[in-house]
């Protein structure tokens, strides 16, 4: 029983822990523990985070473009440390805008 509780705790921690008021269904079948509600909750949280990221993408892209311009100015003013960062940002922007793989 002690090993079973350890395994349940491991699964709970892997799936983001428990929140006050969470209801879970713990079942054991064919050597596997299943914690249904936690998995659903974790997937729901990830889907919501992905939706927020997608909704913010246009604003993030514009901010990255502005940051690229700022890095270019810094380079022109002699900040040699900004070269690599600007090149990395340009590569990311190219991928986002579909200009390279």
C-alpha positions in Angstrom: 0.0 0.0 0.0 2.9 2.4 0.8 4.3 1.9 -2.7 0.9 2.5 -4.2 0.6 5.8 -2.3 4.1 6.9 -3.5 3.1 6.2 -7.1 -0.1 8.2 -6.7 1.9 11.1 -5.3 4.3 10.9 -8.2 1.5 11.0 -10.7 -0.2 13.9 -8.9 3.1 15.9 -8.9 3.8 15.1 -12.5 0.3 16.4 -13.5 0.7 19.8 -11.8 -0.4 19.0 -8.2 -3.7 19.5 -6.6 -5.7 22.7 -6.1 -8.1 23.3 -3.3 -11.5 21.9 -4.4 -10.1 19.5 -7.0 -12.0 16.3 -7.4 -10.1 13.3 -8.7 -11.0 9.8 -9.6 -8.2 7.4 -8.7 -8.5 3.9 -10.3 -6.1 1.0 -10.6 -6.4 -1.2 -13.6 -3.9 -3.7 -15.1 -1.0 -2.4 -13.1 -1.7 1.3 -13.9 -2.9 4.1 -11.7 -5.2 6.6 -13.4 -6.0 10.0 -12.0 -8.6 11.3 -14.4 -9.5 14.8 -13.3 -5.9 16.0 -12.9 -5.1 15.0 -16.5 -8.1 16.8 -17.8 -7.3 19.9 -15.7 -3.6 19.9 -16.9 -4.7 19.6 -20.5 -7.3 22.4 -20.0 -4.7 24.7 -18.5 -2.3 24.0 -21.4 -5.0 24.6 -24.0 -5.9 27.9 -22.3 -2.2 29.0 -22.2 -1.8 28.1 -25.9 -4.9 30.1 -26.8 -3.6 33.2 -24.9 -0.3 32.8 -26.7 -1.9 32.6 -30.1 -4.1 35.6 -29.3 -1.0 37.6 -28.3 1.1 36.5 -31.3 0.5 39.6 -33.5 1.5 41.9 -30.6 4.5 39.8 -29.7 5.6 39.9 -33.4 5.4 43.7 -33.5 7.4 44.0 -30.3 10.1 41.7 -31.6 10.3 43.8 -34.8 10.7 46.9 -32.7 13.3 45.2 -30.5 15.2 44.2 -33.7 15.4 47.9 -34.7 16.6 48.9 -31.2 19.3 46.2 -31.4 20.4 47.6 -34.8 20.7 51.1 -33.3 22.7 49.8 -30.5 25.1 48.0 -32.9 25.4 51.2 -34.9 26.4 53.0 -31.7 29.1 50.5 -31.0 27.5 47.9 -28.8 29.3 44.8 -30.2 27.4 42.5 -27.8 24.1 43.1 -29.6 25.2 41.6 -33.0 24.6 38.0 -32.1 21.3 38.7 -30.3 20.0 40.7 -33.3 21.1 37.9 -35.7 19.3 35.3 -33.5 16.2 37.5 -33.4 16.2 38.0 -37.2 16.4 34.2 -37.7 13.4 33.8 -35.4 11.5 36.5 -37.2 12.3 34.9 -40.5 10.9 31.6 -39.4 7.8 33.2 -38.0 7.2 35.1 -41.2 7.9 32.0 -43.3 11.0 33.4 -45.0 13.2 30.4 -44.0 13.0 27.0 -42.5 
